[in-house]
Amino acid sequence: MNNTKEFYVIIERDEDGYYVGEVPQLKACYSQSETIDELIANIKEVIELCLEEEEYENLPEFVGIQKVVK
């Protein structure tokens, strides 16, 4: 049985130049790092921790990101 789940990470750069990643499908699932490669490694660990904390059988469907210009 394949237990692989797919998650989307929203990545932003903060005012100090750090990359900040958040997984909107999981509560309080975020991390930061100086490089994107480090961020992805960190966020994978955080995802594992978040999944251990709570049972996520029916994850919310990630629909996408829409850019709005005002």
Biopython code that builds the backbone (N, CA, C, O; Angstrom):
import numpy as np
from Bio.PDB.StructureBuilder import StructureBuilder

atoms = [
    (1, "MET", "N", (0.850, -1.195, 0.000)),
    (1, "MET", "CA", (0.000, 0.000, 0.000)),
    (1, "MET", "C", (0.885, 1.244, 0.000)),
    (1, "MET", "O", (1.774, 1.379, 0.840)),
    (2, "ASN", "N", (0.640, 2.133, -0.928)),
    (2, "ASN", "CA", (1.411, 3.367, -1.043)),
    (2, "ASN", "C", (0.800, 4.424, -0.129)),
    (2, "ASN", "O", (-0.372, 4.773, -0.272)),
    (3, "ASN", "N", (1.585, 4.923, 0.794)),
    (3, "ASN", "CA", (1.105, 5.907, 1.761)),
    (3, "ASN", "C", (1.588, 7.314, 1.426)),
    (3, "ASN", "O", (1.632, 8.174, 2.306)),
    (4, "THR", "N", (1.942, 7.556, 0.192)),
    (4, "THR", "CA", (2.476, 8.839, -0.233)),
    (4, "THR", "C", (1.358, 9.879, -0.317)),
    (4, "THR", "O", (0.293, 9.625, -0.880)),
    (5, "LYS", "N", (1.622, 11.039, 0.248)),
    (5, "LYS", "CA", (0.692, 12.164, 0.162)),
    (5, "LYS", "C", (1.414, 13.317, -0.523)),
    (5, "LYS", "O", (2.634, 13.449, -0.418)),
    (6, "GLU", "N", (0.661, 14.138, -1.215)),
    (6, "GLU", "CA", (1.224, 15.281, -1.922)),
    (6, "GLU", "C", (0.797, 16.562, -1.216)),
    (6, "GLU", "O", (-0.376, 16.746, -0.893)),
    (7, "PHE", "N", (1.758, 17.436, -0.983)),
    (7, "PHE", "CA", (1.489, 18.708, -0.329)),
    (7, "PHE", "C", (2.064, 19.848, -1.158)),
    (7, "PHE", "O", (3.066, 19.686, -1.856)),
    (8, "TYR", "N", (1.422, 20.984, -1.069)),
    (8, "TYR", "CA", (1.892, 22.180, -1.745)),
    (8, "TYR", "C", (2.483, 23.125, -0.717)),
    (8, "TYR", "O", (1.950, 23.273, 0.382)),
    (9, "VAL", "N", (3.580, 23.760, -1.074)),
    (9, "VAL", "CA", (4.261, 24.683, -0.173)),
    (9, "VAL", "C", (4.223, 26.076, -0.798)),
    (9, "VAL", "O", (4.672, 26.274, -1.927)),
    (10, "ILE", "N", (3.692, 27.020, -0.061)),
    (10, "ILE", "CA", (3.723, 28.418, -0.489)),
    (10, "ILE", "C", (5.013, 29.012, 0.057)),
    (10, "ILE", "O", (5.264, 28.958, 1.261)),
    (11, "ILE", "N", (5.825, 29.575, -0.822)),
    (11, "ILE", "CA", (7.132, 30.108, -0.424)),
    (11, "ILE", "C", (7.157, 31.614, -0.659)),
    (11, "ILE", "O", (6.811, 32.106, -1.733)),
    (12, "GLU", "N", (7.575, 32.322, 0.374)),
    (12, "GLU", "CA", (7.749, 33.774, 0.291)),
    (12, "GLU", "C", (9.134, 34.125, 0.817)),
    (12, "GLU", "O", (9.756, 33.331, 1.523)),
    (13, "ARG", "N", (9.601, 35.288, 0.479)),
    (13, "ARG", "CA", (10.859, 35.781, 1.044)),
    (13, "ARG", "C", (10.528, 36.926, 1.986)),
    (13, "ARG", "O", (9.834, 37.871, 1.609)),
    (14, "ASP", "N", (11.036, 36.837, 3.238)),
    (14, "ASP", "CA", (10.730, 37.890, 4.220)),
    (14, "ASP", "C", (11.691, 39.063, 4.078)),
    (14, "ASP", "O", (12.592, 39.056, 3.239)),
    (15, "GLU", "N", (11.477, 40.071, 4.921)),
    (15, "GLU", "CA", (12.272, 41.308, 4.828)),
    (15, "GLU", "C", (13.753, 41.105, 5.146)),
    (15, "GLU", "O", (14.585, 41.934, 4.779)),
    (16, "ASP", "N", (14.087, 40.000, 5.831)),
    (16, "ASP", "CA", (15.488, 39.697, 6.143)),
    (16, "ASP", "C", (16.149, 38.798, 5.097)),
    (16, "ASP", "O", (17.318, 38.439, 5.242)),
    (17, "GLY", "N", (15.421, 38.436, 4.058)),
    (17, "GLY", "CA", (15.975, 37.609, 2.989)),
    (17, "GLY", "C", (15.790, 36.115, 3.193)),
    (17, "GLY", "O", (16.258, 35.326, 2.372)),
    (18, "TYR", "N", (15.118, 35.703, 4.270)),
    (18, "TYR", "CA", (14.873, 34.284, 4.512)),
    (18, "TYR", "C", (13.678, 33.810, 3.692)),
    (18, "TYR", "O", (12.734, 34.563, 3.451)),
    (19, "TYR", "N", (13.735, 32.551, 3.269)),
    (19, "TYR", "CA", (12.602, 31.931, 2.606)),
    (19, "TYR", "C", (11.696, 31.335, 3.679)),
    (19, "TYR", "O", (12.156, 30.641, 4.585)),
    (20, "VAL", "N", (10.417, 31.614, 3.561)),
    (20, "VAL", "CA", (9.426, 31.119, 4.510)),
    (20, "VAL", "C", (8.438, 30.257, 3.728)),
    (20, "VAL", "O", (7.848, 30.701, 2.743)),
    (21, "GLY", "N", (8.268, 29.015, 4.187)),
    (21, "GLY", "CA", (7.356, 28.102, 3.517)),
    (21, "GLY", "C", (6.217, 27.700, 4.428)),
    (21, "GLY", "O", (6.401, 27.509, 5.629)),
    (22, "GLU", "N", (5.037, 27.574, 3.844)),
    (22, "GLU", "CA", (3.843, 27.177, 4.589)),
    (22, "GLU", "C", (3.070, 26.144, 3.780)),
    (22, "GLU", "O", (2.933, 26.264, 2.563)),
    (23, "VAL", "N", (2.567, 25.128, 4.473)),
    (23, "VAL", "CA", (1.707, 24.121, 3.855)),
    (23, "VAL", "C", (0.275, 24.439, 4.284)),
    (23, "VAL", "O", (-0.095, 24.147, 5.421)),
    (24, "PRO", "N", (-0.544, 25.032, 3.401)),
    (24, "PRO", "CA", (-1.877, 25.462, 3.807)),
    (24, "PRO", "C", (-2.812, 24.317, 4.179)),
    (24, "PRO", "O", (-3.803, 24.546, 4.873)),
    (25, "GLN", "N", (-2.531, 23.104, 3.743)),
    (25, "GLN", "CA", (-3.386, 21.958, 4.052)),
    (25, "GLN", "C", (-3.242, 21.487, 5.502)),
    (25, "GLN", "O", (-4.107, 20.774, 6.010)),
    (26, "LEU", "N", (-2.158, 21.880, 6.164)),
    (26, "LEU", "CA", (-1.889, 21.413, 7.525)),
    (26, "LEU", "C", (-1.807, 22.610, 8.464)),
    (26, "LEU", "O", (-1.198, 23.627, 8.132)),
    (27, "LYS", "N", (-2.421, 22.487, 9.632)),
    (27, "LYS", "CA", (-2.416, 23.577, 10.607)),
    (27, "LYS", "C", (-1.011, 23.802, 11.159)),
    (27, "LYS", "O", (-0.315, 22.851, 11.515)),
    (28, "ALA", "N", (-0.608, 25.049, 11.226)),
    (28, "ALA", "CA", (0.677, 25.461, 11.818)),
    (28, "ALA", "C", (1.865, 24.729, 11.219)),
    (28, "ALA", "O", (2.802, 24.365, 11.930)),
    (29, "CYS", "N", (1.828, 24.515, 9.915)),
    (29, "CYS", "CA", (2.912, 23.795, 9.233)),
    (29, "CYS", "C", (3.700, 24.791, 8.396)),
    (29, "CYS", "O", (3.338, 25.099, 7.260)),
    (30, "TYR", "N", (4.789, 25.291, 8.984)),
    (30, "TYR", "CA", (5.611, 26.268, 8.288)),
    (30, "TYR", "C", (7.051, 26.167, 8.781)),
    (30, "TYR", "O", (7.322, 25.618, 9.849)),
    (31, "SER", "N", (7.963, 26.704, 7.985)),
    (31, "SER", "CA", (9.372, 26.716, 8.337)),
    (31, "SER", "C", (10.043, 27.850, 7.578)),
    (31, "SER", "O", (9.433, 28.484, 6.717)),
    (32, "GLN", "N", (11.316, 28.100, 7.909)),
    (32, "GLN", "CA", (12.077, 29.119, 7.188)),
    (32, "GLN", "C", (13.521, 28.676, 7.062)),
    (32, "GLN", "O", (13.991, 27.820, 7.811)),
    (33, "SER", "N", (14.218, 29.269, 6.107)),
    (33, "SER", "CA", (15.619, 28.935, 5.887)),
    (33, "SER", "C", (16.258, 29.983, 4.980)),
    (33, "SER", "O", (15.576, 30.819, 4.386)),
    (34, "GLU", "N", (17.594, 29.914, 4.889)),
    (34, "GLU", "CA", (18.321, 30.862, 4.042)),
    (34, "GLU", "C", (18.283, 30.488, 2.568)),
    (34, "GLU", "O", (18.452, 31.352, 1.708)),
    (35, "THR", "N", (18.060, 29.193, 2.258)),
    (35, "THR", "CA", (17.986, 28.756, 0.861)),
    (35, "THR", "C", (16.719, 27.939, 0.644)),
    (35, "THR", "O", (16.148, 27.395, 1.590)),
    (36, "ILE", "N", (16.290, 27.861, -0.600)),
    (36, "ILE", "CA", (15.095, 27.076, -0.921)),
    (36, "ILE", "C", (15.353, 25.589, -0.677)),
    (36, "ILE", "O", (14.468, 24.887, -0.188)),
    (37, "ASP", "N", (16.552, 25.096, -1.009)),
    (37, "ASP", "CA", (16.865, 23.685, -0.770)),
    (37, "ASP", "C", (16.756, 23.329, 0.709)),
    (37, "ASP", "O", (16.190, 22.294, 1.064)),
    (38, "GLU", "N", (17.299, 24.189, 1.570)),
    (38, "GLU", "CA", (17.198, 23.965, 3.014)),
    (38, "GLU", "C", (15.749, 24.057, 3.464)),
    (38, "GLU", "O", (15.304, 23.284, 4.314)),
    (39, "LEU", "N", (15.016, 25.002, 2.895)),
    (39, "LEU", "CA", (13.614, 25.163, 3.256)),
    (39, "LEU", "C", (12.819, 23.896, 2.945)),
    (39, "LEU", "O", (12.026, 23.447, 3.772)),
    (40, "ILE", "N", (13.021, 23.323, 1.776)),
    (40, "ILE", "CA", (12.281, 22.120, 1.397)),
    (40, "ILE", "C", (12.635, 20.955, 2.317)),
    (40, "ILE", "O", (11.756, 20.187, 2.709)),
    (41, "ALA", "N", (13.907, 20.818, 2.664)),
    (41, "ALA", "CA", (14.306, 19.761, 3.606)),
    (41, "ALA", "C", (13.636, 19.980, 4.958)),
    (41, "ALA", "O", (13.131, 19.036, 5.565)),
    (42, "ASN", "N", (13.631, 21.230, 5.430)),
    (42, "ASN", "CA", (12.994, 21.551, 6.709)),
    (42, "ASN", "C", (11.491, 21.310, 6.672)),
    (42, "ASN", "O", (10.924, 20.759, 7.616)),
    (43, "ILE", "N", (10.846, 21.720, 5.586)),
    (43, "ILE", "CA", (9.393, 21.608, 5.520)),
    (43, "ILE", "C", (8.967, 20.147, 5.469)),
    (43, "ILE", "O", (7.900, 19.799, 5.975)),
    (44, "LYS", "N", (9.788, 19.282, 4.863)),
    (44, "LYS", "CA", (9.475, 17.841, 4.865)),
    (44, "LYS", "C", (9.461, 17.295, 6.293)),
    (44, "LYS", "O", (8.602, 16.486, 6.645)),
    (45, "GLU", "N", (10.410, 17.739, 7.109)),
    (45, "GLU", "CA", (10.438, 17.320, 8.511)),
    (45, "GLU", "C", (9.221, 17.847, 9.265)),
    (45, "GLU", "O", (8.621, 17.134, 10.069)),
    (46, "VAL", "N", (8.865, 19.102, 8.998)),
    (46, "VAL", "CA", (7.717, 19.708, 9.675)),
    (46, "VAL", "C", (6.423, 18.994, 9.266)),
    (46, "VAL", "O", (5.542, 18.788, 10.101)),
    (47, "ILE", "N", (6.307, 18.622, 8.008)),
    (47, "ILE", "CA", (5.131, 17.877, 7.552)),
    (47, "ILE", "C", (5.000, 16.577, 8.336)),
    (47, "ILE", "O", (3.912, 16.232, 8.798)),
    (48, "GLU", "N", (6.106, 15.861, 8.485)),
    (48, "GLU", "CA", (6.081, 14.615, 9.258)),
    (48, "GLU", "C", (5.602, 14.866, 10.687)),
    (48, "GLU", "O", (4.780, 14.115, 11.211)),
    (49, "LEU", "N", (6.113, 15.917, 11.309)),
    (49, "LEU", "CA", (5.697, 16.251, 12.679)),
    (49, "LEU", "C", (4.216, 16.608, 12.737)),
    (49, "LEU", "O", (3.507, 16.180, 13.648)),
    (50, "CYS", "N", (3.753, 17.386, 11.775)),
    (50, "CYS", "CA", (2.337, 17.764, 11.748)),
    (50, "CYS", "C", (1.444, 16.543, 11.567)),
    (50, "CYS", "O", (0.388, 16.446, 12.191)),
    (51, "LEU", "N", (1.860, 15.622, 10.725)),
    (51, "LEU", "CA", (1.060, 14.418, 10.497)),
    (51, "LEU", "C", (1.047, 13.513, 11.723)),
    (51, "LEU", "O", (0.067, 12.804, 11.954)),
    (52, "GLU", "N", (2.121, 13.528, 12.512)),
    (52, "GLU", "CA", (2.156, 12.748, 13.751)),
    (52, "GLU", "C", (1.241, 13.358, 14.812)),
    (52, "GLU", "O", (0.628, 12.638, 15.601)),
    (53, "GLU", "N", (1.154, 14.682, 14.826)),
    (53, "GLU", "CA", (0.357, 15.391, 15.830)),
    (53, "GLU", "C", (-1.142, 15.138, 15.664)),
    (53, "GLU", "O", (-1.854, 14.941, 16.649)),
    (54, "GLU", "N", (-1.613, 15.144, 14.431)),
    (54, "GLU", "CA", (-3.034, 14.978, 14.169)),
    (54, "GLU", "C", (-3.238, 13.974, 13.052)),
    (54, "GLU", "O", (-2.387, 13.798, 12.180)),
    (55, "GLU", "N", (-4.383, 13.322, 13.102)),
    (55, "GLU", "CA", (-4.754, 12.403, 12.030)),
    (55, "GLU", "C", (-5.381, 13.202, 10.890)),
    (55, "GLU", "O", (-6.385, 13.889, 11.082)),
    (56, "TYR", "N", (-4.804, 13.110, 9.742)),
    (56, "TYR", "CA", (-5.310, 13.817, 8.572)),
    (56, "TYR", "C", (-5.745, 12.788, 7.539)),
    (56, "TYR", "O", (-5.011, 12.475, 6.602)),
    (57, "GLU", "N", (-6.942, 12.274, 7.730)),
    (57, "GLU", "CA", (-7.450, 11.295, 6.774)),
    (57, "GLU", "C", (-8.014, 11.989, 5.542)),
    (57, "GLU", "O", (-7.752, 11.578, 4.411)),
    (58, "ASN", "N", (-8.780, 13.029, 5.767)),
    (58, "ASN", "CA", (-9.406, 13.765, 4.670)),
    (58, "ASN", "C", (-8.827, 15.173, 4.627)),
    (58, "ASN", "O", (-9.402, 16.111, 5.180)),
    (59, "LEU", "N", (-7.700, 15.306, 3.974)),
    (59, "LEU", "CA", (-7.050, 16.608, 3.874)),
    (59, "LEU", "C", (-7.863, 17.535, 2.984)),
    (59, "LEU", "O", (-8.467, 17.089, 2.009)),
    (60, "PRO", "N", (-7.880, 18.817, 3.312)),
    (60, "PRO", "CA", (-8.560, 19.767, 2.423)),
    (60, "PRO", "C", (-7.892, 19.767, 1.055)),
    (60, "PRO", "O", (-6.676, 19.607, 0.946)),
    (61, "GLU", "N", (-8.686, 19.944, 0.031)),
    (61, "GLU", "CA", (-8.145, 19.986, -1.325)),
    (61, "GLU", "C", (-7.495, 21.340, -1.567)),
    (61, "GLU", "O", (-8.121, 22.382, -1.374)),
    (62, "PHE", "N", (-6.234, 21.318, -1.991)),
    (62, "PHE", "CA", (-5.550, 22.559, -2.354)),
    (62, "PHE", "C", (-5.967, 22.902, -3.771)),
    (62, "PHE", "O", (-5.731, 22.130, -4.700)),
    (63, "VAL", "N", (-6.591, 24.064, -3.935)),
    (63, "VAL", "CA", (-7.118, 24.449, -5.233)),
    (63, "VAL", "C", (-6.103, 25.251, -6.032)),
    (63, "VAL", "O", (-5.965, 25.046, -7.238)),
    (64, "GLY", "N", (-5.391, 26.161, -5.376)),
    (64, "GLY", "CA", (-4.409, 26.942, -6.091)),
    (64, "GLY", "C", (-4.244, 28.318, -5.488)),
    (64, "GLY", "O", (-4.806, 28.629, -4.437)),
    (65, "ILE", "N", (-3.476, 29.125, -6.159)),
    (65, "ILE", "CA", (-3.207, 30.487, -5.726)),
    (65, "ILE", "C", (-3.651, 31.408, -6.845)),
    (65, "ILE", "O", (-3.379, 31.148, -8.017)),
    (66, "GLN", "N", (-4.321, 32.461, -6.492)),
    (66, "GLN", "CA", (-4.773, 33.435, -7.478)),
    (66, "GLN", "C", (-4.166, 34.779, -7.138)),
    (66, "GLN", "O", (-4.274, 35.247, -6.004)),
    (67, "LYS", "N", (-3.532, 35.399, -8.109)),
    (67, "LYS", "CA", (-2.965, 36.724, -7.933)),
    (67, "LYS", "C", (-4.046, 37.768, -8.203)),
    (67, "LYS", "O", (-4.712, 37.727, -9.237)),
    (68, "VAL", "N", (-4.214, 38.697, -7.275)),
    (68, "VAL", "CA", (-5.200, 39.760, -7.426)),
    (68, "VAL", "C", (-4.454, 41.086, -7.413)),
    (68, "VAL", "O", (-3.676, 41.359, -6.499)),
    (69, "VAL", "N", (-4.687, 41.896, -8.412)),
    (69, "VAL", "CA", (-4.061, 43.199, -8.513)),
    (69, "VAL", "C", (-5.094, 44.255, -8.155)),
    (69, "VAL", "O", (-6.213, 44.259, -8.668)),
    (70, "LYS", "N", (-4.694, 45.143, -7.268)),
    (70, "LYS", "CA", (-5.621, 46.201, -6.829)),
    (70, "LYS", "C", (-5.038, 47.559, -7.121)),
    (70, "LYS", "O", (-5.665, 48.577, -6.827)),
]
sb = StructureBuilder()
sb.init_structure("model")
sb.init_model(0)
sb.init_chain("A")
sb.init_seg("    ")
for serial, (resi, resn, name, xyz) in enumerate(atoms, 1):
    if name == "N":
        sb.init_residue(resn, " ", resi, " ")
    sb.init_atom(name, np.array(xyz, "f"), 0.0, 1.0, " ", f" {name:<3s}", serial, name[0])
structure = sb.get_structure()
